[in-house]
Amino acid sequence: MPRVPRQFSKTGFYHIMMRGLNRERIFEKVDAKKTMLNFLAEKVADSDVGIYAYCIMDNHIHLLLKAEPEDLVAYMKKVNGSFASHYNREENRIGPVFQGRYKRECVEDERYFWGVLRYIHRNPVQAYMVKVPQEYEWSSIKDYLSGKSRLLDEKALQLKRENFSDNESFLKMHEEEDLKIYLDVNEDLDKMKGSVARKLIQRALQENGASQVLELRQKGNAFQNLLDKLAVEVKLTYKEIAELTDLSYSMVQRLVSKA
């Protein structure tokens, strides 16, 4: 089956995610995390790529990068290849280390940029590894708070200074509720979609004084708007929408198809 063609960002910003083969915890050891950070820094020094955020989890990594398409491809190839060779040597194994090619999504506006950055920094919180983002050692939030970094582009630190008066306001931004779906490993993505969907449903019910979704049919466009958001923004299937809303599959299919 042919690969889906890559899309290119008009702003040059990309959210990157790559994970270990077969969900292997390739970054579980502290030395593995340090090694990946070293490769990220080493390869970026010889490229036209800017790092704006990073977070290394035990089985995957998130990056927020700025680069021209060809520079991005070359950089990721160098980083992945170097880490894979090191990991295979250390673990006395052969073969692929990462699950296929890295995944990426385009970051096309400033609001989405800060949303992705927040999501990357909050990954350890969502995984119940820490209570607040700044407690996690292996993400760029500590770089932003200190104002110093061997990985982050200087323009990234400048952006933070221009948009936030102090560290307190920067951390406050990380507490904001976000109902967007971001790139992640499949199992975490499923959890995120369910959480976002339930929040959207609860919000619609509260705003319209309803106790169940079916009652929203009497509230103007609220009913259709909710179904459209669940299908288009959260990317739920008809079956998933029906299960979450207690509506029949046929009703969901008929109404969402009109969106």
Rosetta blueprint (number, residue, H / E / L):
1 M L
2 P L
3 R L
4 V L
5 P L
6 R L
7 Q L
8 F L
9 S L
10 K L
11 T L
12 G L
13 F E
14 Y E
15 H E
16 I E
17 M E
18 M E
19 R E
20 G E
21 L H
22 N H
23 R H
24 E L
25 R L
26 I L
27 F L
28 E L
29 K L
30 V H
31 D H
32 A H
33 K H
34 K H
35 T H
36 M H
37 L H
38 N H
39 F H
40 L H
41 A H
42 E H
43 K H
44 V H
45 A L
46 D L
47 S L
48 D L
49 V L
50 G E
51 I E
52 Y E
53 A E
54 Y E
55 C E
56 I E
57 M L
58 D L
59 N L
60 H E
61 I E
62 H E
63 L E
64 L E
65 L E
66 K E
67 A L
68 E L
69 P H
70 E H
71 D H
72 L H
73 V H
74 A H
75 Y H
76 M H
77 K H
78 K H
79 V H
80 N H
81 G H
82 S H
83 F H
84 A H
85 S H
86 H H
87 Y H
88 N H
89 R H
90 E H
91 E H
92 N L
93 R L
94 I L
95 G L
96 P L
97 V L
98 F E
99 Q L
100 G L
101 R L
102 Y L
103 K E
104 R E
105 E E
106 C E
107 V E
108 E L
109 D L
110 E H
111 R H
112 Y H
113 F H
114 W H
115 G H
116 V H
117 L H
118 R H
119 Y H
120 I H
121 H H
122 R H
123 N H
124 P H
125 V H
126 Q H
127 A L
128 Y L
129 M L
130 V L
131 K L
132 V L
133 P H
134 Q H
135 E H
136 Y L
137 E L
138 W L
139 S E
140 S L
141 I H
142 K H
143 D H
144 Y H
145 L H
146 S H
147 G L
148 K L
149 S L
150 R L
151 L L
152 L E
153 D L
154 E H
155 K H
156 A H
157 L H
158 Q H
159 L H
160 K H
161 R H
162 E H
163 N H
164 F L
165 S L
166 D L
167 N H
168 E H
169 S H
170 F H
171 L H
172 K H
173 M H
174 H L
175 E L
176 E L
177 E L
178 D L
179 L L
180 K L
181 I L
182 Y L
183 L L
184 D L
185 V L
186 N H
187 E H
188 D H
189 L H
190 D H
191 K H
192 M H
193 K H
194 G H
195 S H
196 V H
197 A H
198 R H
199 K H
200 L H
201 I H
202 Q H
203 R H
204 A H
205 L H
206 Q H
207 E H
208 N L
209 G L
210 A L
211 S L
212 Q L
213 V H
214 L H
215 E H
216 L H
217 R H
218 Q H
219 K L
220 G L
221 N L
222 A H
223 F H
224 Q H
225 N H
226 L H
227 L H
228 D H
229 K H
230 L H
231 A H
232 V H
233 E H
234 V L
235 K L
236 L L
237 T L
238 Y H
239 K H
240 E H
241 I H
242 A H
243 E H
244 L H
245 T H
246 D L
247 L L
248 S L
249 Y H
250 S H
251 M H
252 V H
253 Q H
254 R H
255 L H
256 V H
257 S L
258 K L
259 A L
